[in-house]
Every structure is written in C-alpha cells, then in structure tokens.
Amino acid sequence: MLENLNSFLEENKRDIFSFIENSRRPISLDYDNNIFEKLLRHLVTGFPVCHCSPQQQTHAEFDKVHYELTVATLEIFWCGCLTQMKENRQAYYSGTTDIFRQILIDTFDAGKRYAPMEERRRQNEQTRTPNSE
C-alpha cells in the first residue's frame, strides 16, 4: 500500500504542490474564538515569519504556510484520533493507526524531497526570457 502511495506522490508531486500553492481558500481572521483561529494565531506567534527586507526578528506576519499548517494540524489530529478509536473497537484492523501515521510521515518526506526540484523549476522560470515574435 505505501509503495503505491509513494509512487503516486512521485508521479504527481508537481501537481500536488501546485494545487495547494495555487488554492485560494477563504481566510477569515475575525477572531471569534473557534479552534481554527486559536490554533492559527498560536502558530503565527510561535512560528514567526517576516517578509520584510531586511527581516526583522520581532515582526511576525501571517503566511499561507501558517494557514495550511493549521488545516493540516487539525485534520491530522482528527484522523489520528478517529483511526485509533476505530482500531480500539476493532472496526479497523490492528495496526491501522500506525500505518496511517506512516502515510503522513512518508508524504511529508516526499514533499521535502521535492523541494529542490521545485526550487530549480522556479529559478528556471525566473531566468527564462520570453521569445520575441
């Protein structure tokens, strides 16, 4: 099963990255104390990113990475809890939760491996000049 997933990720890595990179989900930062916004603010504060030039150590900005990390954190938490509950009541085979965990780790690692290729692709796009017609 994991081999098939790894092959799928390898074959579709650029499409997967582009899908998330180009997604435009509605983002609301109106703090109404829901768990998404609480976690998002926690991540922005705890994982500060500054897009200033030059960077300022004390400046923290909201970034798409914060948003996607918040989504992933909440969904992974839920999936870990749900798979374990189902495994506990034997609705899933013993070991299913560990397999699920490994899928998440392998997927993260596949993204890390893709990073140098995406960087090269972006650099090539920046240096490529349009053809004159």
Summary of the structure (lengths in Angstrom):
residues: 133
radius of gyration: 19.1
end to end distance: 49.8
largest distance: 67.2
contacts: 276
relative contact order: 0.12
helix: 67%
strand: 2%
